[in-house]
Amino acid sequence: MKDYQPQVDASWYEKTSFHPLRITSITEQLRLLSHYDPGSVLEIGVGKGIIREFLKSFSHIKHTSIDIAPDLNPNFVGSVLKMPFSDSQFDCILCCQVLEHLRIEDFPAALREIRRVTRSLVILSLPDRRRIFALGLCLFGFGWRKMEFNLESRKARKEGLIPEHYWEIGHSRATCGTNVARIIRAAGFKIEAQYRLEKFSWHCFFVLKRI
């Protein structure tokens, strides 16, 4: 745990956070928070702080943040591998595009620590290199329904990782989609939903419930 250090400084987020695709991902995070309406949220990895600033407008939601980078001004500076919070302290944990910055060997430990501090809900997203095939149907009385198929690809495994990432879904046999799902379940979660964003399929979202 001690060898993990911030990989970028705060200025990096100035260049990337307002990109249309990033906003798509942030919008989905807010949509999920709105749907589940938790009373308390722990955000792991604050980035530009857009979620934090948005939630300030809603007094019924208590927002807390933790990040390894002090220059991002989180409430707590620390690692997801050992967080200074009580068991079951938060209704919801929001952890988006964070855990790929840990070695895959530390992924199970991070999930167990997240499970420890949540009462029930986790909203998680991870980068996904798999090829995707999806079919959308609009059904009268039911609205839009989407079927999604993710395909492991040898080509994806030959592509280079983003420099700051230790792993991505579909980049290796160890990080294939089924193995990532298995690790999540083994950490004590039920996967309530798993899907990729239509306009930003690079982000794979998971809605997890603590077992």
C-alpha positions in Angstrom: 0.0 0.0 0.0 2.8 2.4 0.8 4.2 2.5 -2.7 1.1 4.1 -4.2 1.5 7.7 -4.9 -0.5 10.4 -6.8 0.1 9.8 -10.5 -1.0 13.3 -11.7 -1.3 16.7 -10.1 -4.5 18.8 -9.9 -3.8 20.6 -13.1 -4.3 17.4 -15.1 -8.0 17.5 -14.2 -8.3 21.0 -15.6 -7.6 19.6 -19.1 -9.8 16.5 -19.0 -12.7 17.0 -16.6 -14.9 19.1 -18.9 -14.5 16.8 -21.9 -18.0 15.8 -23.2 -17.4 12.1 -22.6 -16.2 12.8 -19.0 -19.4 14.8 -18.4 -21.4 11.8 -19.8 -19.8 9.7 -17.1 -20.4 12.2 -14.3 -24.0 12.6 -15.4 -24.5 8.9 -15.1 -23.0 9.0 -11.6 -25.4 11.7 -10.6 -28.4 9.8 -12.2 -27.6 6.8 -10.1 -27.2 8.8 -6.9 -30.6 10.5 -7.7 -32.2 7.1 -8.3 -31.1 5.6 -5.0 -31.1 8.8 -3.0 -28.7 7.9 -0.3 -28.5 9.9 2.9 -24.7 9.7 3.0 -22.1 9.3 0.2 -18.4 8.5 0.3 -16.7 9.5 -2.9 -13.4 7.7 -3.5 -11.3 9.7 -5.9 -12.6 13.3 -6.2 -11.1 14.4 -9.5 -12.1 18.0 -10.3 -14.7 17.9 -7.5 -17.7 18.2 -9.7 -19.8 15.6 -7.8 -18.8 17.3 -4.5 -19.9 20.8 -5.7 -23.2 19.5 -7.2 -24.2 17.7 -4.0 -23.7 20.8 -1.9 -27.0 22.0 -3.3 -28.8 19.1 -1.5 -28.8 19.4 2.2 -30.3 15.9 2.7 -27.2 14.2 1.3 -24.0 14.2 3.4 -21.0 14.0 1.1 -17.6 12.9 2.2 -14.5 12.4 0.0 -11.2 10.6 0.2 -8.3 10.7 -2.2 -4.6 9.8 -2.1 -3.8 13.2 -3.6 -3.8 16.1 -1.1 -3.8 18.8 -3.8 -7.3 17.7 -4.8 -8.6 18.9 -1.4 -10.5 15.8 -0.3 -12.0 15.6 3.2 -9.6 12.8 4.0 -6.2 12.0 2.4 -5.7 8.3 2.3 -5.8 5.0 0.4 -8.8 3.0 -0.5 -6.9 0.0 0.8 -7.2 1.4 4.4 -9.8 4.0 5.0 -10.3 5.9 8.3 -14.0 5.2 8.6 -16.2 3.0 10.8 -17.9 -0.2 9.6 -21.1 0.5 7.6 -20.6 4.3 8.0 -22.0 5.3 4.6 -25.2 4.5 2.7 -23.4 4.6 -0.6 -19.8 4.4 -1.9 -19.1 6.2 -5.2 -15.9 4.9 -6.7 -15.5 5.7 -10.4 -12.4 5.2 -12.6 -10.2 4.7 -9.5 -9.4 1.0 -8.8 -7.6 0.5 -12.1 -4.9 2.7 -10.6 -4.2 -0.2 -8.2 -2.5 -3.4 -9.2 -5.0 -6.2 -10.0 -3.6 -8.1 -7.0 -4.9 -5.3 -4.7 -8.3 -5.1 -6.4 -9.9 -7.7 -4.0 -8.5 -6.0 -0.9 -9.9 -2.6 -2.1 -13.3 -4.1 -2.7 -13.3 -5.7 0.8 -12.5 -2.3 2.3 -15.2 -0.6 0.3 -17.7 -3.3 1.5 -16.6 -2.7 5.1 -17.5 1.0 5.1 -20.8 0.8 3.1 -24.2 -0.1 4.6 -25.5 -1.4 1.3 -24.8 0.3 -2.0 -21.7 0.8 -4.2 -21.6 2.6 -7.5 -18.4 1.5 -9.3 -17.0 2.1 -12.8 -13.9 0.7 -14.5 -12.3 1.2 -17.9 -13.3 -1.6 -20.3 -11.4 -2.6 -23.4 -13.7 -5.4 -24.5 -15.6 -5.1 -27.8 -19.2 -4.3 -27.3 -22.3 -5.3 -29.3 -25.6 -3.8 -28.2 -29.2 -3.8 -29.4 -31.8 -1.3 -28.3 -35.6 -1.7 -28.6 -38.3 0.8 -27.7 -41.3 -1.2 -26.4 -44.7 0.3 -26.0 -45.5 0.7 -22.3 -41.9 -0.3 -21.3 -39.7 2.4 -22.9 -36.2 1.6 -24.2 -34.6 -1.7 -23.4 -31.1 -2.6 -24.3 -29.3 -5.9 -24.7 -25.5 -5.7 -24.3 -22.9 -8.3 -25.3 -19.2 -7.8 -24.4 -16.7 -9.8 -26.3 -13.1 -10.5 -25.2 -10.6 -9.6 -27.9 -7.1 -10.7 -28.5 -6.5 -7.4 -30.2 -7.5 -5.5 -27.0 -4.9 -7.6 -25.1 -2.1 -6.4 -27.4 -3.0 -2.7 -27.0 -1.0 -0.7 -24.5 -2.5 0.4 -21.2 -3.1 4.0 -20.4 0.1 5.0 -18.6 -1.6 5.6 -15.3 -3.5 2.3 -15.3 -2.2 -1.0 -13.9 -5.1 -2.9 -15.6 -8.3 -2.5 -17.5 -11.2 -4.9 -18.1 -10.4 -7.2 -21.1 -6.8 -6.3 -21.3 -5.5 -9.7 -20.1 -6.8 -13.1 -19.1 -6.6 -12.1 -15.4 -8.8 -9.0 -16.1 -11.3 -10.5 -18.4 -14.9 -9.6 -17.7 -15.9 -12.8 -16.1 -12.9 -12.8 -13.8 -13.5 -9.2 -12.7 -17.1 -10.1 -11.9 -16.0 -13.1 -10.0 -13.6 -11.0 -7.9 -16.4 -8.5 -7.1 -18.8 -11.3 -6.0 -16.0 -13.0 -3.9 -15.5 -9.7 -2.0 -19.1 -10.0 -0.8 -21.2 -8.1 -3.3 -24.2 -8.9 -5.5 -24.0 -7.3 -8.9 -27.4 -5.6 -9.3 -26.5 -4.1 -12.6 -23.6 -4.0 -15.0 -23.6 -2.0 -18.2 -21.5 0.3 -20.4 -22.4 3.9 -21.4 -23.8 4.2 -24.8 -21.8 7.3 -25.7 -18.8 6.3 -23.7 -18.4 2.6 -23.7 -14.9 2.9 -22.3 -16.7 3.2 -18.9 -18.3 0.1 -17.5 -20.7 0.8 -14.6 -21.5 -1.7 -11.8 -24.2 -1.2 -9.2 -23.3 -3.4 -6.2 -25.2 -4.4 -3.1 -23.5 -5.6 0.0 -24.3 -9.2 0.9 
